[in-house]
Structure formats: C-alpha cells, structure tokens
Amino acid sequence: MKLQALCAVTLATLTRLASANFDIYMAEEKTTIPQVWPMWHIFDTDPTCGDFDNNPNYLGSDDVSGDKVGVRCDSSSDPYNCAVQSYPADGIDVLEMNFSGAYHWTIYKDRNYDLIGLDGNVYGNCFPFPGFEYDCSDFLTGGFTGTRKFRCLTEFTAAQIKATWGSKRSVAFQMREVEGKKAEKWEA
C-alpha cells in the first residue's frame, strides 16, 4: 500500500512538471503593407497556425521595466542574435520578459539560463531549444513566422501567463516619429 501511495505521489509530481513549461519564440508579423514587426511569442506546445488568433504579441524593446510589457534581448557577441530568427539562441546573453506585472523574469546566460524574478528568486530554468519553426503567413494577408529559441521549465505555463494579458492580439507600444509625421499609437 505504501508503494502505491509513493508511486501515485511521484506520478503526480512528474505530470505537473511535464506540463508546466513554456517555449519562447522569436517571431515576426508581416503585414499587407510591406512592413515587418519583430516580436516574441510564448506557447505551451508547438503552435499551429490557428493558435495566433488570440495570442499576445510581446514586442521587442530596450526597456521593459515597470508596466512596459515586452521583451528585452541583449547579445554581447552579435546584435543579430536578438534580431534574426536563424541566429542561435546561445548567442543571447540576457532575455528580460515582462509579460505583465505578475510575470516579469530575466534569463541570464551566465547564470545557467535560470528564470530569475524581480525579487531575485529563481522561478525555473530555461535552455536553448531550437528545432521548431512556424510560417503562418501569405503574400496577401500577412501573418506570422517564428523560431523557437528557449524552453523554460517552471511551474508556470504559457496559458497562465497569457491569461493575465487577456485575448488582446498586440501589446501597446509607441511608434517613433518619422519624417515629421505624427507618431501613432497602437492600442492593445
């Protein structure tokens, strides 16, 4: 009887760990107007094209502090590691992710890719995890392309993280003024 109880506890623990992770993708949104928007996506499993309808887009930014939702990526070896999907994830030194006030973590390459919160606590471990790409775009309607960069093993899932943002498709961001034109703001 004790062996059965031990097996049940072990199985429950392993099942929880196996389902509690998320993958981080470097992505681009291509629009019908010839523009490309670099961004980041998170998913619990490899996405299908139908998964993008209500998926938040976390835009790349130099500053994701406070209430600034987005992802900050730094690479000391080559800036393209943070800008080009085909470049390897192990070239990324720092990946700071502010998915919402509740989920704000940073991955540091020189700290074993631990998922570190603003409070300094470790909330999981991530590792470079290439091997899956998606292309859910076409010439007429645009769409998304993306490359998996990291898998994070943690008690949190992408579904939990995205639920705090709601079903909004794009995060709010401020466009810079170009050639004297008034800057526009996309509302989330």
PyMOL commands that set and color helices and strands:
alter all, ss='L'
color gray80, all
select helices_A, chain A and resi 2-19+49-52+79-82+89-91+109-111+158-165
alter helices_A, ss='H'
color red, helices_A
select strands_A, chain A and resi 21-30+36-43+58-59+70-74+94-100+103-108+114-117+122-128+133-138+142-154+173-174+185-186
alter strands_A, ss='S'
color yellow, strands_A
deselect
rebuild
show_as cartoon
